[in-house]
Amino acid sequence: MEERAMIEPASYDDPRLKELIAVLIDWINDELASQRIIVKDIEEDLYDGQVLQKLLEKLTEKRLDVVEVTQSEEGQKQKLHTIIECANRVLGLPKWGQQKWNVQSIHEKNIVSIIHLLVALARHFRAPVRLPENVVVKVVVVQKRDGILHPRTVQEELTSTYDDLGMRVERDAFDTLFDHAPDKLQVVKKSLMTFVNKHLNKINLEVTDLDNQTLQFQDGIYLVLLMGLLEGYFVPLYSFFPTPSNFDQKVHNVSFAFILMQDAGLPKPKARPEDLVNADLKSTLRVLYNLFTKYKDT
């Protein structure tokens, strides 16, 4: 059974869709400015994998093992396969999962698939852009069964509602502290630092700078070691990166620390590992506060 999807022509006039496409194009062009790559059309400029390759290499700081330029359809699809495989791995998506993009849809210039992939990458890498929220378009899905075309129209959500951190989260005590009580926030930060140092000092480590303490947690090492200290076990060095050299290794470390937290009975952190790696203060404080609440008397 063959299936194609395309945005209903009237949806192209939606100002929110136009804004989303413009923001994504500006973001790509900013990322790739040093390589003199200029994207003008999101469908025509991304389908062959050339720009997606450069974007992914820039975001991950890793070279992809692909042919630089290929004109043949087969070569382009092979290249896209490698790129999408890498993107899905970076995004933490299962190989067997049904994703909103694939080699065929990207190569066929399916703008819905291309936008889904770009939005996912922008969210994951904390792109310094504000994506318009709640962008929904009408998509015509055509299935070919027994030689007959069967069209149907569906609503496709391209972006949802997110807070300034790019996450779907309910407001909590930290939102209130940040927004309305900066003096109390300083007290909380000091208490958390005292708590953290009480344990890290046991292995001659210390959080020193109150305002930049997030930088000391962004590679995940202190969090992993802290969990070992709080739970009373030694964390084998082979289970994390003691000297992480890139974004992915730092994300691995923070993700591993989150697993240790959940193994210890703590709820799954609201923050994403990427938020801590990007030194987001509110996300880091949320994680430390959860530890403080459970272990403050130990």
C-alpha positions as CSV (number, residue, x, y, z in Angstrom):
1,M,0.0,0.0,0.0
2,E,1.5,3.3,-1.1
3,E,0.9,6.5,0.9
4,R,1.7,10.2,0.2
5,A,1.1,13.2,2.3
6,M,1.0,16.9,1.4
7,I,-0.1,20.1,3.1
8,E,-3.4,21.4,1.9
9,P,-2.7,24.4,-0.3
10,A,-4.8,26.7,1.8
11,S,-2.6,26.0,4.9
12,Y,0.4,27.6,3.1
13,D,-1.4,30.9,3.7
14,D,-1.5,30.4,7.4
15,P,0.8,33.2,8.9
16,R,1.9,30.8,11.7
17,L,3.2,28.3,9.2
18,K,4.9,31.0,7.3
19,E,6.5,32.3,10.5
20,L,7.6,28.7,11.5
21,I,9.3,28.2,8.2
22,A,11.0,31.6,8.3
23,V,12.3,31.0,11.8
24,L,13.7,27.6,10.8
25,I,15.3,28.9,7.7
26,D,16.9,31.8,9.7
27,W,18.2,29.3,12.3
28,I,19.8,27.1,9.6
29,N,21.4,30.0,7.9
30,D,22.8,31.3,11.2
31,E,24.2,27.9,12.0
32,L,25.8,27.5,8.6
33,A,26.8,31.1,8.0
34,S,30.5,30.3,8.3
35,Q,30.2,27.8,5.5
36,R,28.5,30.3,3.2
37,I,25.4,28.1,2.9
38,I,22.2,30.0,2.3
39,V,18.8,28.2,2.5
40,K,15.9,30.0,0.7
41,D,13.4,27.2,0.2
42,I,12.9,24.5,2.9
43,E,11.7,21.9,0.4
44,E,14.0,22.5,-2.5
45,D,17.2,23.1,-0.5
46,L,17.0,20.2,2.1
47,Y,15.6,17.2,0.2
48,D,19.0,15.9,-1.1
49,G,20.7,15.7,2.3
50,Q,23.5,18.2,1.6
51,V,22.3,21.0,3.9
52,L,21.0,18.5,6.5
53,Q,24.4,16.9,6.6
54,K,26.2,20.2,7.2
55,L,23.6,21.2,9.9
56,L,23.9,17.9,11.8
57,E,27.7,18.1,11.6
58,K,27.6,21.6,13.0
59,L,25.1,20.7,15.8
60,T,26.9,17.5,16.9
61,E,30.4,18.7,16.2
62,K,31.1,15.4,14.4
63,R,31.8,14.6,10.8
64,L,29.4,12.2,9.0
65,D,30.8,9.5,6.9
66,V,28.9,10.4,3.7
67,V,29.8,11.5,0.1
68,E,30.0,15.2,0.0
69,V,28.1,15.8,-3.2
70,T,26.0,13.3,-5.1
71,Q,23.6,13.9,-8.0
72,S,22.1,10.5,-8.4
73,E,18.9,9.7,-6.6
74,E,20.3,6.5,-5.2
75,G,23.3,8.3,-3.8
76,Q,21.1,11.0,-2.3
77,K,18.9,8.4,-0.6
78,Q,22.0,6.5,0.8
79,K,23.2,9.8,2.2
80,L,19.8,10.7,3.7
81,H,19.7,7.2,5.3
82,T,23.0,7.9,7.1
83,I,21.9,11.4,8.1
84,I,18.5,10.3,9.4
85,E,20.0,7.4,11.3
86,C,22.4,9.8,13.0
87,A,19.7,12.3,13.7
88,N,17.4,9.6,15.3
89,R,20.3,8.3,17.4
90,V,21.1,11.9,18.6
91,L,17.4,12.5,19.4
92,G,17.2,9.3,21.3
93,L,14.6,7.7,19.1
94,P,14.2,4.0,18.9
95,K,15.2,2.3,15.6
96,W,12.0,0.4,15.5
97,G,9.8,3.4,16.2
98,Q,7.5,5.1,13.7
99,Q,9.0,8.5,13.1
100,K,7.5,11.5,11.5
101,W,10.2,11.6,8.9
102,N,12.1,9.0,6.8
103,V,14.4,8.9,3.7
104,Q,11.5,8.6,1.3
105,S,9.5,11.5,2.7
106,I,12.4,13.9,2.9
107,H,13.6,13.0,-0.6
108,E,10.1,13.6,-1.9
109,K,10.3,17.1,-0.5
110,N,7.5,16.4,2.0
111,I,7.5,19.7,3.9
112,V,5.7,18.2,6.9
113,S,8.4,15.6,7.4
114,I,11.2,18.2,6.9
115,I,9.6,20.6,9.4
116,H,9.1,17.8,12.0
117,L,12.8,16.9,11.7
118,L,14.0,20.5,11.9
119,V,11.7,21.3,14.9
120,A,13.0,18.2,16.7
121,L,16.6,19.2,16.1
122,A,16.0,22.8,17.1
123,R,14.3,21.7,20.4
124,H,17.0,19.1,21.1
125,F,19.9,21.4,20.6
126,R,18.2,24.4,22.4
127,A,18.3,26.6,19.3
128,P,18.3,30.3,20.3
129,V,15.1,30.9,18.4
130,R,11.4,31.2,19.5
131,L,9.4,28.8,17.4
132,P,5.7,29.8,17.0
133,E,3.5,27.6,19.2
134,N,0.5,25.5,18.3
135,V,1.2,25.5,14.5
136,V,-1.4,23.0,13.1
137,V,-1.9,22.4,9.4
138,K,-4.3,20.4,7.3
139,V,-2.6,17.5,5.5
140,V,-4.0,15.5,2.7
141,V,-3.0,11.9,3.0
142,V,-3.5,9.8,-0.2
143,Q,-3.4,6.0,0.0
144,K,-3.2,3.9,-3.1
145,R,-5.0,0.6,-2.5
146,D,-5.7,-1.9,-5.4
147,G,-4.9,0.8,-7.9
148,I,-7.5,3.3,-6.4
149,L,-6.5,6.5,-4.7
150,H,-8.1,7.1,-1.3
151,P,-7.6,10.7,0.0
152,R,-8.3,11.9,3.6
153,T,-7.6,15.1,5.4
154,V,-6.0,15.1,8.9
155,Q,-4.8,17.8,11.3
156,E,-1.0,17.8,11.8
157,E,0.5,19.4,14.8
158,L,3.9,20.8,13.9
159,T,4.6,22.6,17.2
160,S,2.9,22.5,20.5
161,T,2.8,24.8,23.6
162,Y,6.2,25.0,25.3
163,D,7.6,27.3,28.0
164,D,10.8,29.3,27.6
165,L,12.9,26.2,28.1
166,G,11.2,24.5,25.2
167,M,9.6,22.0,27.5
168,R,6.0,21.0,28.3
169,V,6.0,21.5,32.0
170,E,3.6,22.7,34.7
171,R,4.7,25.8,36.6
172,D,6.3,24.9,40.0
173,A,8.0,26.6,42.9
174,F,11.0,27.4,40.9
175,D,9.0,29.4,38.4
176,T,7.6,31.4,41.2
177,L,11.1,31.9,42.7
178,F,12.6,33.1,39.4
179,D,9.7,35.4,38.6
180,H,8.8,36.9,41.9
181,A,11.3,36.2,44.7
182,P,14.9,36.6,43.5
183,D,16.0,37.2,47.1
184,K,14.6,33.8,48.2
185,L,16.1,32.2,45.1
186,Q,19.6,33.2,46.4
187,V,18.8,31.5,49.7
188,V,17.7,28.3,47.9
189,K,20.9,28.3,45.7
190,K,23.1,28.7,48.8
191,S,21.3,25.8,50.6
192,L,21.7,23.6,47.6
193,M,25.4,24.4,47.2
194,T,26.0,23.7,50.9
195,F,24.2,20.4,50.5
196,V,26.1,19.4,47.4
197,N,29.5,20.4,48.8
198,K,28.9,18.5,52.0
199,H,29.0,15.3,50.0
200,L,31.4,16.2,47.2
201,N,34.0,17.4,49.7
202,K,34.3,13.7,50.7
203,I,36.1,13.1,47.4
204,N,37.9,16.5,47.4
205,L,35.5,18.1,44.9
206,E,33.6,21.4,45.4
207,V,31.1,23.6,43.7
208,T,32.7,27.1,44.1
209,D,30.8,29.7,42.1
210,L,27.2,30.3,43.2
211,D,26.1,32.0,40.0
212,N,28.0,29.7,37.6
213,Q,27.3,26.4,39.5
214,T,25.4,25.1,36.6
215,L,28.6,25.0,34.5
216,Q,30.0,22.5,37.1
217,F,27.0,20.2,36.5
218,Q,26.6,20.5,32.8
219,D,28.9,17.6,31.9
220,G,27.1,15.3,34.3
221,I,30.3,14.1,36.1
222,Y,29.4,15.8,39.5
223,L,25.9,14.5,39.3
224,V,27.0,10.9,38.7
225,L,29.6,11.1,41.5
226,L,27.0,12.8,43.8
227,M,24.5,9.9,43.3
228,G,27.2,7.4,44.2
229,L,28.0,9.3,47.3
230,L,24.4,9.7,48.3
231,E,23.6,6.1,47.7
232,G,26.8,4.7,49.1
233,Y,28.3,3.0,46.0
234,F,31.3,3.4,43.7
235,V,30.3,4.3,40.1
236,P,32.6,2.4,37.7
237,L,34.4,4.8,35.4
238,Y,33.5,2.8,32.3
239,S,29.8,3.6,32.8
240,F,30.2,7.3,32.0
241,F,32.7,9.7,30.3
242,P,35.1,11.0,33.0
243,T,36.4,13.6,30.5
244,P,33.5,14.3,28.1
245,S,34.7,16.1,25.0
246,N,31.5,16.8,23.2
247,F,27.8,17.5,23.6
248,D,26.7,13.8,23.1
249,Q,29.1,12.5,25.8
250,K,27.8,15.2,28.3
251,V,24.2,14.2,27.5
252,H,25.2,10.6,28.1
253,N,26.6,11.4,31.5
254,V,23.5,13.5,32.6
255,S,21.2,10.8,31.3
256,F,23.1,8.2,33.2
257,A,22.8,10.3,36.4
258,F,19.0,10.5,35.8
259,I,18.9,6.7,35.6
260,L,20.7,6.4,38.9
261,M,18.2,8.9,40.4
262,Q,15.3,6.8,39.3
263,D,16.9,3.6,40.5
264,A,17.1,5.3,43.9
265,G,13.4,5.8,43.9
266,L,13.3,9.5,42.8
267,P,10.7,10.6,40.2
268,K,11.9,11.0,36.6
269,P,13.4,14.6,36.4
270,K,11.2,17.1,34.7
271,A,14.3,18.6,33.0
272,R,15.9,17.0,30.0
273,P,19.6,16.1,30.0
274,E,20.2,18.6,27.2
275,D,18.9,21.4,29.5
276,L,21.6,20.7,32.1
277,V,24.3,20.3,29.4
278,N,23.3,23.8,28.2
279,A,23.7,25.1,31.7
280,D,20.1,26.0,32.2
281,L,19.9,27.3,35.7
282,K,16.2,26.5,36.5
283,S,16.5,22.9,35.2
284,T,19.7,22.3,37.2
285,L,18.2,23.7,40.4
286,R,15.1,21.5,39.9
287,V,17.3,18.4,39.7
288,L,19.4,19.4,42.7
289,Y,16.4,20.3,44.8
290,N,14.9,16.8,44.2
291,L,18.2,15.3,45.6
292,F,18.2,17.8,48.5
293,T,14.6,16.9,49.4
294,K,15.4,13.1,49.5
295,Y,18.9,13.2,51.0
296,K,19.1,16.4,53.2
297,D,19.2,14.4,56.4
298,T,21.9,11.9,55.3
